[in-house]
Amino acid sequence: MATTIRTNSSVDDNLAALRQRVSLLATQSDDEALLADVVAMLSGIKMPCEYSKEEFATVLREADEDYKAGRFVSQDELKARYGI
């Protein structure tokens, strides 16, 4: 048990050091989008691209239903649309 406690303490120390370093680097930037992302990450605000396991399963199920119903755009259509 002592090993686990020391490991968790070490992880916490590393996370705290990383948080301090990121905070320092963020204060040296003028990029507002970057700063907003850093603030969101450091404050624990859920990022828009994050899903819980349940949310991800729902999104995958919906995407599968869309695909089966033909509600999608092919890669060739996307390439033609955007000139890729």
Residue pairs with C-beta under 8 A, 6 or more apart in sequence:
19 42
22 38
22 41
22 42
23 38
23 42
26 34
26 35
26 38
26 39
29 35
37 47
39 45
40 47
41 47
51 59
66 72
73 81
78 84
